[in-house]
Amino acid sequence: MANYRRELGYLLPYLGPKRLQDIKPMDIRQALDRMAAQGLGTWARSKALTHLRAIFKEALALELVHRDPTAAIRLEGSTRARAGRTLEPGEATLLLRAFDSWPTWEVGMALRLCLAMELRVGEALGLRWEDVDLVEGTLIVRRAWTALGGKGILTEPKTPHSRRTLPLPKATLERLKARWEELVAKGARPRDLREAWLFPSPKDPGQPLNPHTLAHALRKMVARLGIPPLRVHDLRHSYGSLLLANGAPLELVSERLGHANPSITLNVYRHLLARERAAWVVDPEDLIHRPTAQA
């Protein structure tokens, strides 16, 4: 089907180059389980499954397949968008220090980018040095590095809006500049370095870190710090929550997160926005009698 690849979206890398007629219920279940292992929540998996159901519904109508393998698949929990755990300011401070002190610079900095730049795991690991402008202080998301069958594969960003240019926070930019200077001092040629992965695998520098590496490291960090369990995706969620709590417009937060549209951001952070709106209590007398500035 012409729309097969486009509509499957993020689920496609997990199913591989299978023909519609060859996809079995177990293939779908394993693909959804792999998405969950990558930190993708119920809502993301539900959306992917909805796309797949629509494809098989059309395929049945066109008599391209004789059965719908999605009929046997059920997702646990609610299919509504749910917010992850949000870090408390003290927890974020402890984690930022833990990132800096982690033995492997690549792991610590990748986790910092997930928290400080609202990146998805795959987006962070898919970065090359050429995607970082150390002069302008920006970072471009062009690709993602995700897990499939125990190995990593390069994919397009999750949506067209996920391909974006982001401003680098000052502290993060300083750390990236220091790392660049360190690598050049060790003999790396700038031209070659720009084509290198920002977070190369220690086993094979020609590939990024294993997609599961960050989750393993974060579990160790939170255990040592004595804070409640945390997913890597919760780092990204925490940044979005901090932006909204500090008055950032919903459209800006949606743009930074790479959401397809602000309605997705609203669904994820509706609970937070409800609390923020409840805090706005304005007496009409205050508005009417507020003194005006003198000319």
N, C-alpha and C positions, 0 to 999 in steps of 0.2 A: 504494500500500500504506500502511496506517495507520502502520506503524512506520518508514517510509522516512526521514523527517526525523530522528526520534529516534536511530535506529541509525547513520545516517551520521555523526552527531556533527561532529567537526572537519573532515571532508572535504567536508561539504555546501557551505560557502561557495565552494569552488573549482569545484564542478560547476554551481552556479547552479540556476535553476528548471527543469531539464530533466526530462522525463517518463522513466520507466524505459525505455520502448521506444525513446527517442531517444539514449540514452547509448551511445557507441561506445568501443572500446578506446583510441583516441587521446585522447578526452576524459578518460579515467581516467589515462592516462599523463601528460597535461599537468597534471592536478590534483595528482598525486603529485609532479611536478617543482616545482610552485609551493609545495607544502608544504616540500620540501627547501630551496628558496630562502629560506624563512622561518626556516630553522634547525631545522626539525623532523627528528629523526633517523630511522633505519631502523625502530626499534621503533614509533614513533608512526605512521609511514606504513603499516607492516605491520598494525597494529591497525585503522586506518581501512579498509585493503583487505579485511581479514577480515570486517568488518561488511558491506562492500559485496558480498562473495562470498555471505554468508549471505542477503542480501536477494534476489540474483538466483537463488540456489538455490530459495528459496521461490516466487519469481515464475515460474520454470520449472515447478515442480510445479503451480502454479495456472493454467498456460498463459496468463500475462499477457505473457510475452515468448517469443520463439522461439529465442533464443540468449543465452549468458552472455558478455558482453564482458570480464569479469574473467579468463576462462580464458587469455587471451593475455598477461596482465600478470605479470611477474616482478620482484621487487625485488632489488637488488644487495645482497650481503653477508648477514650473519646477521639473522634476524628476532628474535633475543633482545634484551632491553633492554640497552643499552650505556651506559656512563658516558662523559661528555664529559671533556675535559681539565680538570684541577683546577689552579687558580692556586697558585703558591708564595706564601708570605707576602710576600716581597720584591716579586714581580710585582704582587700586589694593592695594595701600598703605592704603587708607581709609577703604577698605573692610577687609583687614587683621586685622586692629585695631577693626573693628566692630565685627569680628568673636570672638576675644579675650574678648570683653566686653559684648557679648550676655549673657543674664541671664542663659540660659541652655548650659552647657559645651558641651553636646553631639551634639547639633545643630551647635554651632560655630566650633567645631573641625571637624565635618563631612564636613562642607562647606570648611574649610581650606584644607582638604584632596582632595577635588574636584579641588581646585585651585593649591595647592602645589605639588600634586602627580598625576595630570591628571586622577583622578578616575571618573568613571560614578557614578551616584547617587546610583544605586543598588549595585555597587561594594563597595562603602564606607559603606553603611548601612548593608551589609552582612558580615562585618568583626567581628571576635571574637578576644579577647586578645591573643589567641594562634597564631593568624596570624601575630602578631607583635613581632619582635625580638628586644628587647630594648638594648641588648648587641651588636649585630652586626649592628643594625640600619637599618633593612630591614622590609618590609611588603609584605605579600603574598596575592594575590587575588585568592580566591578559589571558591567563590560563589557570588550570587547576590540576593538582596531582592527587589522584585518588586511588584507593585500594580496590583490586579486583582479583579474586582467586589467590590471595596472599601476595600479590605483586602490585606495584604501582603503575598507573597509566596516566597519560596526559589527556585532559579533556578540555573542551571549551568552557568558559565561565557558565554558571548555572543558568543565567538569563542574559539577554542583551544588556540589561541594566547593571548586571554584575561586572561587566567590563567598564571600569571606572578609574579615574585619577583622584587620588586622595592626598591631602596635605599631611606631611609627617610632623608629629608633635616634636617639640624641641629636644626633649630628653632622648627620644628614640632616634632622631636624626643624629645627635651627637654620638650615640653608640654605634650607629652604622658608619659614620665618618671614621671613627677610631678603628673599627674593624677593617675598613678599606685600607687605611694607612698602614695598619699592621701587616696585612697580606702583601701589600706592595713592598714594604720594608723587608719581607721575607723572600722577595724575589719574583713575585707574581707580576707579569706584564699587564698594565692597565687594559690593553686591547683584548687580551685573552680573558682577563678577569671579568670584563663586562659580559661576556658570553657564558660565564660560569653560573651555576646555581647559587642562589644566596644561601641555601641550607643544604649543601651536598651530603650524600650518604658517606659515612666513614669507610664503608666497604667498597663503594663504587662512586667516586666523585662525579662520574658522568650522569648520575641520577640523583634526585633529591632524597631527603630522608624518607625512611619507611613511614607511610601514613599513620601507622599505629604508634609511632614513637612518642608523639606529644601526649597522647592519652596515658601511656604508661608512666611517663615522667611526671605528669600532673598528679596522678594518683599518689606517687611517692611524696611529692611536695606537700600535698594537703595532709597526708598522714603524719609527716614530720612536724608540720605546723599546728596540728591538732584542730583544724577547722573542718566543718562538715564536708561530705563528699561533693565533688564538683566535676562536671564534664568540661571538656575543652570548649564546647559550644557555649557554655554558660559564660565564658570570658567575653565572647562577642555580645551575648545578650546583656551582660552587665554594662558594657560600654553604651549600648543603646539606651538602657535605663538611666544611666548617669547623664547622658545628653538631655533626655526629656525632663528629668528631674531638675536640671539646671536651666530650663526654659528654652531649649533648642526647638525650632519649628519642626513639626512632624515631617514636612516635606524634606527638610535637610537630613533628618535622621534616616528616612527612607532611602535617600540618595547615598548616604555614607554606607549604609548596610548593603546596598546593591539590590534592594527589593524591586520587584517588577513595577509596583505602584504603592502609594502611601496607604491604601486600604489593607495591604498585607501587614504593614507596620502597625497600623491601628489595631488589627485583630490580635497581634502578638502582645502589644503593650497596652491594651484597653484597660486592664486592671490598674496600671500605674497612672494612666491619664485620668481615670475616674477619681483617684485620690487627689491628684493635682487640681482637678476642677472643683472638687469639694472644698478645697482650701480657699477658693475665691469667694469670699463673702463680702459684698460691697453694699453698703447702705445707700439708698438713693439720696438721702439728705446729704451725705458726704459728697456725692457728685454734684448736687445742686449748689451747695454752699461752699464748695472748694474755692479758695481765693485764686484769682487769675493773676498771671504775671503782669507787672506794670510795664508800660511801654517806656 
